Amino acid sequence: MQLFALGINHHTAPLAVREKVAFQPERLAQALCDLVRGHAAQEAAILSTCNRTELYCTAEQPAAVADWLAGYHALSADKISPYLYTFPQRDAVRHMFRVASGLDSMVLGEPQILGQMKQAARAAEEAGTLGTLLGKLFQRTFSVAKEVRSTTAIGANIISMAAAAVHLSARIFENLSEQRMLFIGAGEMVELCVTHFAARQPRRITIANRTLERAAVLAERFHGDAMRLDEVPDVLADYDIVVSCTASPLPIIGLGMVERAIRVRRHRPMVMVDLAVPRDVESEVGKLDDIFLYTIDDLAQIVEDGLESRQTAVVEAEEIIDAHVDNFLHWIESRETVPTIRALRDTAERARRHELEHARKLLARGDDPAQVLEVLSHGLTNKLLHAPTQALNQAAADERGDLAQLIARIYHLHSGE
């Protein structure tokens, strides 16, 4: 059984490919069960974010998991195989540590990925696909990420996706305080964006969501308005900046909807930031003259600012991660000796019970307790030493020296003492 990581991310695949293999949150539990019940994997967890879809598994054949991923999304294997990467055991452990620490993110050091990995672990645990090995690996991953963030400056001066969205909007509208802003969705990413934009004190903030109650809760925090998602087409023209991040499998803002809004606005510009995977806004919208449409991949243009100041922290973080990778792999290797240790203890326990039962019979017969203890100790000693003594006596000449050294090491024997 092999431990490995398999997936695609913003380094290997464009948004158009990433969105085809994204997992909807409400379908994740069933997907995990299908993956394990179909025997493609023994243990499994799935991390699906805007920038990556990764499967962490223990399985006999990583290729079987790759085939399952393609089949689950109704894709031919050749459609995604050029973008897939597979990390074997050591590389997989290191990769997970780096991802959780923010070293593999589009925005170096961004903190949201750690929460997303924790959610992936919870989802796998609830689905019953998080076994002993992956469970221990996730625990160690979270510990390593905490150490990296607390002992290095990897998180200093973070440029988050939310901050990048503000930055891009400010390129079009010099004064954001005069703009009306519509946020579609009520998840963590939208909440972060609202927080960043609200700091600019915009003229109006509105939250639109399928569930009006969730939108209202978020809107109340920022003294904004709330509406149902199906109301957006009628009011889209009222807003200068639109930020969308939902879990919808299909676009919710189409070309026709935006064209109508632009006509009502008399071609005043509008900024649209689409942070969803799959995309919430049809790609054709970006071709309109008065629309400035930015996707997650577009935000990568501004994340270079401040990276140089964090390079020292990256080196420190990599050293921490490398040390923990070796430590975890040692733990994995030690698990291979568990059956032998258990068998050794079982043998010793049987010998102990046998000699103890014999001693009880002698005591019941009325023998001297001191003599019974002597017999008990001799019996245990003889039984425990019988196997190594017999092995030495029966060993071939060319094996005896090595075996003697091994026994001396096990029993801490020293010549001349």
The 8 nearest C-alpha neighbors of each residue, nearest first, counted from 0:
[[1, 59, 58, 57, 2, 60, 41, 40],
 [2, 0, 57, 58, 59, 3, 88, 60],
 [1, 3, 57, 88, 56, 87, 58, 0],
 [2, 4, 87, 88, 91, 86, 56, 55],
 [5, 3, 55, 86, 91, 54, 85, 56],
 [6, 4, 85, 54, 53, 84, 86, 55],
 [5, 7, 53, 83, 52, 84, 54, 85],
 [6, 8, 83, 52, 51, 82, 11, 12],
 [9, 7, 51, 10, 50, 11, 12, 52],
 [8, 10, 50, 12, 11, 13, 51, 105],
 [9, 11, 8, 12, 7, 13, 105, 50],
 [12, 10, 82, 8, 9, 7, 13, 83],
 [11, 13, 9, 82, 8, 16, 10, 17],
 [14, 12, 15, 16, 17, 9, 11, 296],
 [13, 15, 17, 16, 18, 12, 296, 9],
 [14, 16, 13, 18, 17, 19, 12, 277],
 [17, 15, 14, 19, 18, 13, 12, 20],
 [18, 16, 14, 19, 20, 15, 12, 13],
 [17, 19, 277, 276, 21, 16, 20, 15],
 [18, 20, 16, 17, 21, 15, 277, 72],
 [21, 19, 18, 17, 72, 22, 52, 16],
 [20, 22, 18, 19, 47, 52, 17, 23],
 [23, 21, 47, 27, 24, 20, 26, 52],
 [22, 24, 26, 25, 27, 246, 21, 248],
 [25, 23, 27, 26, 22, 246, 28, 47],
 [24, 26, 23, 27, 28, 29, 22, 246],
 [27, 25, 23, 24, 29, 28, 30, 22],
 [26, 28, 30, 24, 29, 25, 31, 22],
 [29, 27, 31, 126, 30, 26, 32, 122],
 [30, 28, 32, 31, 27, 26, 33, 126],
 [29, 31, 27, 33, 28, 32, 34, 26],
 [32, 30, 34, 28, 33, 29, 27, 35],
 [31, 33, 29, 35, 34, 30, 36, 28],
 [34, 32, 30, 36, 31, 35, 37, 29],
 [33, 35, 31, 32, 37, 39, 36, 30],
 [36, 34, 40, 38, 32, 37, 33, 41],
 [37, 35, 33, 38, 32, 34, 39, 40],
 [36, 38, 35, 34, 39, 33, 40, 32],
 [39, 37, 35, 40, 36, 41, 34, 58],
 [38, 40, 64, 63, 37, 34, 35, 58],
 [41, 39, 58, 35, 38, 42, 57, 34],
 [40, 42, 58, 57, 35, 38, 43, 39],
 [43, 41, 128, 57, 56, 40, 129, 130],
 [44, 42, 56, 128, 55, 129, 40, 31],
 [43, 45, 123, 55, 54, 119, 120, 56],
 [46, 44, 54, 53, 119, 47, 55, 43],
 [45, 47, 53, 119, 52, 116, 54, 48],
 [46, 48, 52, 51, 21, 22, 45, 53],
 [49, 47, 51, 50, 52, 46, 21, 115],
 [50, 48, 276, 51, 275, 47, 274, 295],
 [49, 51, 9, 48, 8, 52, 17, 105],
 [52, 50, 8, 48, 7, 47, 49, 53],
 [51, 53, 47, 6, 46, 7, 21, 48],
 [54, 52, 6, 46, 5, 45, 51, 7],
 [53, 55, 45, 5, 4, 44, 6, 56],
 [56, 54, 4, 44, 43, 3, 45, 53],
 [57, 55, 43, 42, 3, 2, 58, 54],
 [56, 58, 2, 1, 42, 41, 40, 0],
 [59, 57, 40, 0, 1, 41, 60, 56],
 [58, 60, 0, 1, 61, 57, 40, 39],
 [59, 61, 62, 63, 58, 64, 39, 1],
 [62, 60, 64, 63, 58, 65, 59, 3],
 [63, 61, 65, 60, 64, 66, 67, 39],
 [62, 64, 66, 61, 65, 60, 39, 67],
 [65, 63, 67, 61, 66, 62, 39, 68],
 [66, 64, 62, 68, 67, 63, 69, 61],
 [67, 65, 63, 69, 64, 68, 70, 62],
 [66, 68, 64, 70, 65, 69, 71, 63],
 [69, 67, 65, 71, 66, 70, 64, 72],
 [70, 68, 74, 66, 72, 67, 76, 71],
 [69, 71, 73, 67, 72, 68, 74, 66],
 [70, 72, 68, 73, 69, 67, 74, 30],
 [71, 73, 70, 69, 74, 20, 68, 19],
 [74, 72, 70, 71, 69, 75, 68, 76],
 [75, 73, 69, 72, 70, 76, 78, 71],
 [74, 76, 77, 78, 69, 73, 70, 79],
 [75, 77, 78, 69, 79, 80, 74, 66],
 [76, 78, 80, 75, 79, 81, 74, 69],
 [79, 77, 76, 75, 80, 74, 81, 69],
 [78, 80, 82, 77, 81, 76, 83, 69],
 [79, 81, 83, 77, 82, 76, 78, 65],
 [82, 80, 79, 83, 77, 78, 84, 11],
 [81, 83, 80, 11, 79, 12, 7, 84],
 [84, 82, 80, 7, 6, 81, 79, 85],
 [83, 85, 6, 5, 7, 86, 82, 4],
 [84, 86, 5, 4, 87, 83, 6, 3],
 [85, 87, 91, 4, 90, 3, 5, 88],
 [88, 86, 3, 90, 91, 89, 85, 2],
 [87, 89, 2, 91, 3, 90, 92, 86],
 [90, 88, 92, 91, 87, 93, 328, 324],
 [89, 91, 93, 86, 92, 87, 88, 94],
 [90, 92, 86, 94, 88, 4, 3, 89],
 [93, 91, 95, 89, 94, 90, 88, 324],
 [92, 94, 90, 96, 91, 95, 324, 97],
 [95, 93, 91, 97, 96, 92, 90, 98],
 [96, 94, 98, 92, 97, 93, 99, 91],
 [95, 97, 93, 140, 99, 94, 98, 100],
 [98, 96, 94, 100, 102, 95, 99, 103],
 [97, 99, 103, 95, 101, 100, 96, 102],
 [100, 98, 113, 96, 101, 97, 144, 112],
 [101, 99, 144, 97, 98, 102, 96, 147],
 [100, 102, 108, 98, 104, 109, 99, 103],
 [103, 101, 97, 100, 107, 104, 108, 98],
 [102, 104, 98, 101, 97, 105, 107, 100],
 [105, 103, 106, 101, 107, 102, 98, 109],
 [104, 106, 107, 299, 103, 9, 50, 302],
 [105, 107, 104, 109, 302, 159, 108, 158],
 [108, 106, 104, 102, 109, 101, 105, 103],
 [107, 109, 101, 154, 153, 102, 110, 106],
 [108, 110, 101, 106, 107, 111, 159, 157],
 [109, 111, 112, 113, 108, 101, 154, 114],
 [112, 110, 114, 113, 109, 115, 101, 188],
 [113, 111, 115, 114, 110, 99, 116, 101],
 [114, 112, 99, 116, 115, 111, 110, 117],
 [115, 113, 117, 116, 112, 111, 118, 110],
 [114, 116, 112, 118, 113, 117, 119, 111],
 [117, 115, 119, 113, 118, 114, 112, 120],
 [118, 116, 114, 120, 119, 115, 121, 113],
 [117, 119, 121, 115, 116, 120, 122, 114],
 [120, 118, 116, 122, 117, 46, 121, 45],
 [119, 121, 117, 123, 118, 122, 124, 116],
 [122, 120, 118, 124, 123, 119, 125, 117],
 [121, 123, 119, 125, 120, 124, 118, 126],
 [124, 122, 126, 120, 44, 128, 129, 121],
 [123, 125, 129, 121, 127, 126, 122, 128],
 [126, 124, 122, 127, 123, 121, 28, 128],
 [127, 125, 123, 28, 124, 128, 122, 32],
 [126, 128, 124, 125, 129, 123, 130, 32],
 [129, 127, 42, 123, 43, 126, 124, 130],
 [130, 128, 124, 123, 42, 134, 127, 133],
 [129, 131, 133, 132, 42, 134, 128, 127],
 [130, 132, 134, 133, 135, 129, 136, 42],
 [131, 133, 135, 134, 130, 136, 129, 331],
 [134, 132, 136, 135, 130, 131, 129, 137],
 [133, 135, 131, 137, 136, 132, 130, 129],
 [134, 136, 138, 132, 133, 137, 131, 139],
 [137, 135, 133, 139, 134, 138, 140, 132],
 [136, 138, 140, 134, 139, 135, 133, 141],
 [139, 137, 135, 141, 140, 136, 134, 142],
 [138, 140, 142, 136, 137, 141, 143, 135],
 [141, 139, 137, 96, 143, 138, 142, 136],
 [140, 142, 144, 138, 143, 139, 145, 137],
 [141, 143, 139, 145, 140, 144, 146, 138],
 [144, 142, 146, 140, 145, 141, 139, 147],
 [145, 143, 100, 147, 141, 146, 142, 99],
 [144, 146, 142, 148, 143, 147, 149, 141],
 [145, 147, 143, 149, 144, 148, 150, 142],
 [148, 146, 144, 145, 150, 316, 149, 151],
 [149, 147, 145, 146, 151, 150, 144, 153],
 [148, 150, 146, 147, 151, 145, 152, 144],
 [149, 151, 147, 148, 146, 152, 145, 316],
 [152, 150, 312, 153, 148, 147, 149, 316],
 [153, 151, 155, 312, 154, 309, 148, 150],
 [154, 152, 312, 108, 151, 155, 309, 148],
 [155, 153, 108, 152, 157, 148, 156, 109],
 [154, 156, 152, 157, 153, 309, 108, 151],
 [157, 155, 158, 154, 305, 153, 309, 152],
 [158, 156, 155, 154, 159, 109, 108, 107],
 [159, 157, 162, 302, 106, 156, 163, 160],
 [160, 158, 162, 161, 157, 109, 163, 106],
 [159, 161, 163, 162, 164, 158, 298, 106],
 [160, 162, 192, 164, 159, 163, 191, 195],
 [163, 161, 159, 165, 164, 160, 158, 166],
 [162, 164, 166, 160, 161, 165, 159, 298],
 [165, 163, 161, 167, 162, 166, 168, 160],
 [166, 164, 162, 168, 163, 167, 169, 196],
 [165, 167, 163, 169, 164, 168, 162, 170],
 [168, 166, 164, 170, 169, 165, 163, 171],
 [169, 167, 165, 170, 171, 166, 172, 164],
 [168, 170, 172, 166, 171, 173, 167, 165],
 [169, 171, 167, 168, 172, 173, 166, 165],
 [172, 170, 169, 168, 173, 167, 270, 268],
 [173, 171, 169, 174, 170, 175, 168, 178],
 [172, 174, 169, 171, 175, 170, 168, 176],
 [173, 175, 176, 172, 177, 169, 178, 199],
 [176, 174, 178, 177, 201, 172, 199, 173],
 [175, 177, 201, 200, 174, 178, 202, 199],
 [178, 176, 202, 175, 201, 174, 179, 200],
 [179, 177, 175, 202, 201, 176, 239, 180],
 [178, 180, 203, 238, 239, 202, 204, 201],
 [181, 179, 240, 204, 238, 241, 203, 239],
 [180, 182, 241, 205, 206, 204, 238, 240],
 [183, 181, 242, 206, 243, 241, 205, 207],
 [182, 184, 243, 207, 208, 206, 242, 244],
 [185, 183, 208, 245, 244, 186, 207, 189],
 [184, 186, 189, 214, 208, 190, 213, 187],
 [187, 185, 189, 188, 184, 190, 245, 244],
 [186, 188, 190, 189, 191, 185, 192, 111],
 [187, 189, 191, 190, 186, 192, 244, 161],
 [190, 188, 192, 191, 186, 187, 185, 193],
 [189, 191, 187, 193, 188, 192, 186, 194],
 [192, 190, 194, 188, 189, 193, 161, 187],
 [193, 191, 161, 189, 195, 194, 190, 196],
 [192, 194, 190, 196, 195, 191, 197, 189],
 [195, 193, 191, 197, 192, 196, 190, 198],
 [194, 196, 192, 198, 193, 197, 162, 191],
 [195, 197, 193, 198, 199, 194, 192, 165],
 [198, 196, 200, 194, 199, 195, 193, 201],
 [197, 199, 196, 200, 195, 194, 201, 193],
 [198, 200, 197, 196, 176, 201, 175, 195],
 [201, 199, 197, 176, 198, 202, 196, 175],
 [202, 200, 176, 203, 178, 199, 175, 177],
 [201, 203, 177, 179, 178, 176, 200, 204],
 [202, 204, 179, 201, 180, 205, 223, 178],
 [205, 203, 223, 180, 181, 179, 224, 206],
 [204, 206, 224, 181, 223, 225, 182, 180],
 [205, 207, 225, 182, 214, 218, 183, 181],
 [208, 206, 183, 226, 228, 227, 225, 214],
 [207, 209, 228, 184, 210, 227, 214, 211],
 [208, 210, 228, 227, 211, 207, 229, 184],
 [211, 209, 208, 212, 213, 214, 227, 228],
 [210, 212, 214, 227, 213, 208, 215, 226],
 [213, 211, 215, 214, 210, 216, 225, 208],
 [214, 212, 216, 215, 211, 210, 185, 217],
 [213, 215, 211, 217, 212, 225, 206, 216],
 [216, 214, 218, 212, 225, 213, 217, 219],
 [215, 217, 213, 219, 214, 218, 212, 220],
 [218, 216, 214, 220, 219, 215, 213, 185],
 [219, 217, 223, 215, 221, 220, 224, 216],
 [218, 220, 222, 216, 221, 217, 223, 215],
 [221, 219, 218, 217, 222, 216, 223, 215],
 [220, 222, 223, 218, 219, 217, 197, 204],
 [223, 221, 219, 220, 218, 224, 204, 203],
 [222, 224, 218, 204, 221, 205, 219, 203],
 [225, 223, 205, 218, 206, 204, 226, 222],
 [224, 226, 206, 215, 214, 205, 207, 218],
 [227, 225, 207, 211, 206, 228, 230, 208],
 [226, 228, 208, 211, 207, 229, 230, 209],
 [227, 229, 208, 209, 207, 230, 231, 226],
 [228, 230, 227, 231, 232, 209, 226, 208],
 [231, 229, 228, 227, 233, 232, 226, 234],
 [230, 232, 234, 233, 235, 229, 228, 207],
 [233, 231, 235, 234, 230, 256, 229, 252],
 [232, 234, 231, 230, 235, 236, 260, 229],
 [235, 233, 231, 236, 237, 232, 230, 238],
 [234, 236, 237, 232, 231, 238, 260, 233],
 [235, 237, 260, 234, 238, 264, 263, 261],
 [238, 236, 235, 234, 239, 179, 264, 260],
 [239, 237, 179, 236, 180, 240, 235, 181],
 [238, 240, 269, 179, 178, 180, 270, 241],
 [239, 241, 270, 180, 238, 269, 271, 181],
 [240, 242, 271, 181, 182, 180, 272, 270],
 [243, 241, 272, 182, 271, 273, 183, 181],
 [242, 244, 183, 273, 182, 274, 272, 184],
 [243, 245, 275, 274, 184, 183, 189, 273],
 [246, 244, 184, 247, 275, 243, 279, 183],
 [245, 247, 248, 23, 244, 275, 276, 277],
 [246, 248, 249, 245, 250, 279, 277, 251],
 [247, 249, 277, 246, 250, 23, 278, 276],
 [250, 248, 247, 251, 279, 277, 278, 246],
 [251, 249, 279, 280, 252, 281, 278, 253],
 [250, 252, 279, 280, 253, 249, 247, 281],
 [253, 251, 280, 250, 279, 281, 256, 254],
 [254, 252, 281, 256, 255, 280, 251, 257],
 [253, 255, 284, 257, 256, 258, 281, 283],
 [254, 256, 258, 257, 253, 259, 252, 260],
 [255, 257, 253, 259, 254, 258, 232, 260],
 [256, 258, 260, 254, 259, 255, 261, 253],
 [257, 259, 255, 261, 260, 256, 254, 262],
 [258, 260, 262, 257, 256, 261, 255, 263],
 [259, 261, 236, 257, 263, 258, 262, 235],
 [262, 260, 264, 266, 258, 263, 259, 265],
 [261, 263, 265, 259, 264, 260, 266, 258],
 [262, 264, 260, 265, 261, 236, 259, 266],
 [265, 263, 261, 266, 262, 267, 236, 260],
 [266, 264, 262, 263, 267, 261, 260, 268],
 [267, 265, 261, 264, 262, 289, 268, 263],
 [266, 268, 264, 265, 269, 289, 261, 239],
 [269, 267, 289, 290, 266, 270, 239, 291],
 [268, 270, 239, 290, 240, 291, 289, 271],
 [269, 271, 240, 291, 290, 292, 241, 239],
 [272, 270, 241, 292, 240, 242, 291, 293],
 [271, 273, 242, 293, 292, 294, 241, 274],
 [274, 272, 294, 243, 275, 242, 293, 279],
 [275, 273, 244, 295, 294, 243, 272, 276],
 [276, 274, 244, 278, 277, 273, 279, 245],
 [277, 275, 278, 18, 49, 274, 21, 17],
 [276, 278, 18, 275, 248, 279, 249, 19],
 [277, 279, 276, 275, 280, 250, 273, 281],
 [278, 280, 250, 251, 275, 252, 273, 277],
 [281, 279, 252, 250, 278, 282, 253, 251],
 [282, 280, 253, 283, 284, 250, 254, 252],
 [281, 283, 284, 285, 280, 286, 278, 254],
 [284, 282, 285, 281, 286, 254, 287, 253],
 [285, 283, 254, 282, 286, 287, 281, 257],
 [284, 286, 292, 283, 287, 282, 290, 291],
 [287, 285, 284, 283, 288, 290, 282, 292],
 [286, 288, 290, 285, 289, 284, 283, 258],
 [289, 287, 290, 286, 291, 285, 268, 266],
 [288, 290, 268, 287, 266, 269, 267, 291],
 [291, 289, 269, 287, 288, 268, 292, 270],
 [290, 292, 270, 271, 269, 285, 293, 289],
 [293, 291, 271, 285, 272, 290, 270, 294],
 [292, 294, 272, 297, 273, 271, 291, 295],
 [295, 293, 273, 297, 296, 274, 272, 298],
 [296, 294, 298, 274, 297, 273, 293, 299],
 [295, 297, 294, 298, 299, 14, 13, 9],
 [298, 296, 294, 299, 295, 293, 300, 301],
 [299, 297, 295, 300, 296, 301, 163, 294],
 [300, 298, 297, 302, 296, 301, 105, 295],
 [299, 301, 298, 297, 302, 303, 296, 163],
 [302, 300, 303, 299, 298, 304, 163, 166],
 [301, 303, 304, 299, 106, 300, 158, 298],
 [302, 304, 306, 301, 305, 300, 299, 307],
 [305, 303, 302, 306, 301, 307, 158, 308],
 [304, 306, 307, 308, 303, 309, 156, 302],
 [307, 305, 309, 303, 308, 304, 310, 107],
 [306, 308, 309, 310, 305, 304, 303, 311],
 [309, 307, 306, 305, 310, 311, 312, 155],
 [308, 310, 312, 306, 307, 311, 153, 313],
 [309, 311, 313, 312, 307, 308, 314, 306],
 [312, 310, 314, 313, 309, 315, 308, 152],
 [311, 313, 315, 309, 153, 152, 310, 151],
 [312, 314, 310, 316, 311, 315, 317, 309],
 [315, 313, 317, 311, 316, 312, 318, 310],
 [316, 314, 312, 318, 313, 317, 311, 319],
 [315, 317, 313, 319, 318, 314, 147, 312],
 [316, 318, 320, 314, 319, 315, 321, 313],
 [319, 317, 321, 315, 316, 320, 322, 314],
 [320, 318, 316, 322, 317, 321, 323, 315],
 [319, 321, 317, 323, 318, 322, 324, 316],
 [322, 320, 324, 318, 323, 319, 317, 325],
 [323, 321, 319, 320, 325, 324, 318, 326],
 [322, 324, 326, 320, 325, 321, 327, 319],
 [323, 325, 321, 327, 326, 322, 93, 320],
 [326, 324, 328, 323, 322, 327, 329, 321],
 [325, 327, 323, 329, 324, 328, 322, 330],
 [328, 326, 330, 324, 329, 325, 323, 331],
 [327, 329, 331, 325, 330, 326, 324, 332],
 [328, 330, 332, 326, 327, 331, 333, 325],
 [331, 329, 327, 333, 328, 332, 334, 326],
 [332, 330, 328, 334, 329, 333, 327, 335],
 [333, 331, 329, 334, 330, 335, 328, 336],
 [332, 334, 330, 335, 331, 336, 329, 337],
 [335, 333, 337, 331, 332, 336, 330, 338],
 [334, 336, 333, 332, 337, 338, 331, 339],
 [337, 335, 339, 334, 333, 338, 340, 332],
 [336, 338, 340, 334, 339, 335, 341, 333],
 [339, 337, 341, 340, 336, 342, 335, 334],
 [340, 338, 342, 336, 341, 337, 343, 335],
 [341, 339, 343, 337, 342, 338, 344, 336],
 [340, 342, 338, 344, 339, 343, 337, 345],
 [343, 341, 345, 339, 344, 340, 338, 346],
 [344, 342, 340, 346, 341, 345, 339, 347],
 [343, 345, 347, 341, 346, 342, 348, 340],
 [344, 346, 342, 348, 343, 347, 341, 349],
 [347, 345, 343, 349, 344, 348, 342, 350],
 [346, 348, 344, 350, 345, 349, 351, 343],
 [347, 349, 351, 345, 350, 346, 344, 352],
 [350, 348, 352, 346, 351, 347, 353, 345],
 [349, 351, 347, 353, 348, 352, 354, 346],
 [352, 350, 348, 354, 349, 353, 355, 347],
 [353, 351, 355, 349, 350, 354, 356, 348],
 [354, 352, 350, 356, 355, 351, 349, 357],
 [355, 353, 357, 351, 356, 352, 375, 358],
 [354, 356, 358, 352, 357, 353, 351, 359],
 [355, 357, 359, 353, 358, 354, 352, 360],
 [356, 358, 354, 360, 355, 359, 353, 361],
 [359, 357, 355, 361, 360, 356, 371, 354],
 [360, 358, 362, 356, 361, 357, 363, 355],
 [359, 361, 363, 357, 358, 362, 364, 356],
 [362, 360, 364, 358, 359, 363, 366, 357],
 [363, 361, 365, 359, 364, 366, 360, 358],
 [364, 362, 360, 365, 361, 359, 366, 358],
 [365, 363, 361, 362, 366, 360, 359, 367],
 [364, 366, 362, 363, 361, 367, 368, 360],
 [367, 365, 362, 361, 364, 368, 371, 370],
 [366, 368, 370, 369, 371, 365, 362, 361],
 [369, 367, 371, 370, 372, 366, 362, 365],
 [370, 368, 372, 371, 367, 373, 366, 374],
 [369, 371, 373, 367, 368, 372, 374, 366],
 [372, 370, 368, 374, 373, 369, 358, 375],
 [373, 371, 375, 369, 370, 374, 376, 368],
 [372, 374, 370, 376, 371, 375, 377, 369],
 [373, 375, 371, 377, 372, 376, 378, 370],
 [376, 374, 372, 378, 373, 377, 354, 371],
 [375, 377, 379, 373, 378, 374, 380, 372],
 [378, 376, 380, 374, 375, 379, 381, 373],
 [377, 379, 375, 381, 376, 380, 374, 382],
 [380, 378, 382, 376, 381, 377, 383, 375],
 [381, 379, 377, 383, 378, 382, 384, 376],
 [380, 382, 378, 384, 379, 383, 385, 377],
 [381, 383, 385, 379, 380, 384, 378, 350],
 [382, 384, 380, 381, 385, 379, 386, 347],
 [385, 383, 381, 382, 386, 387, 388, 380],
 [384, 386, 382, 388, 383, 381, 387, 389],
 [385, 387, 389, 388, 384, 390, 383, 382],
 [388, 386, 390, 389, 384, 385, 391, 406],
 [389, 387, 391, 385, 390, 386, 384, 392],
 [388, 390, 392, 386, 391, 387, 385, 393],
 [389, 391, 387, 393, 388, 392, 394, 386],
 [392, 390, 388, 394, 389, 393, 399, 387],
 [391, 393, 389, 390, 394, 388, 399, 395],
 [392, 394, 390, 391, 389, 395, 399, 388],
 [395, 393, 391, 399, 392, 390, 398, 396],
 [396, 394, 398, 397, 399, 393, 392, 391],
 [395, 397, 399, 398, 394, 400, 393, 391],
 [396, 398, 395, 399, 400, 401, 394, 402],
 [399, 397, 395, 396, 401, 400, 394, 402],
 [398, 400, 402, 396, 394, 401, 397, 403],
 [401, 399, 403, 402, 398, 404, 397, 396],
 [402, 400, 404, 403, 399, 398, 405, 397],
 [401, 403, 405, 399, 404, 400, 398, 406],
 [402, 404, 400, 406, 405, 401, 399, 407],
 [405, 403, 407, 401, 402, 406, 408, 400],
 [404, 406, 402, 408, 407, 403, 409, 401],
 [407, 405, 409, 403, 408, 404, 410, 402],
 [408, 406, 412, 404, 410, 405, 411, 409],
 [407, 409, 411, 405, 406, 410, 404, 412],
 [410, 408, 406, 407, 411, 405, 412, 404],
 [409, 411, 407, 412, 408, 406, 405, 413],
 [412, 410, 408, 407, 409, 413, 406, 405],
 [413, 411, 407, 410, 408, 414, 409, 406],
 [412, 414, 416, 415, 411, 407, 408, 410],
 [415, 413, 416, 412, 407, 411, 404, 408],
 [414, 416, 413, 412, 407, 411, 404, 410],
 [415, 414, 413, 412, 411, 407, 410, 408]]
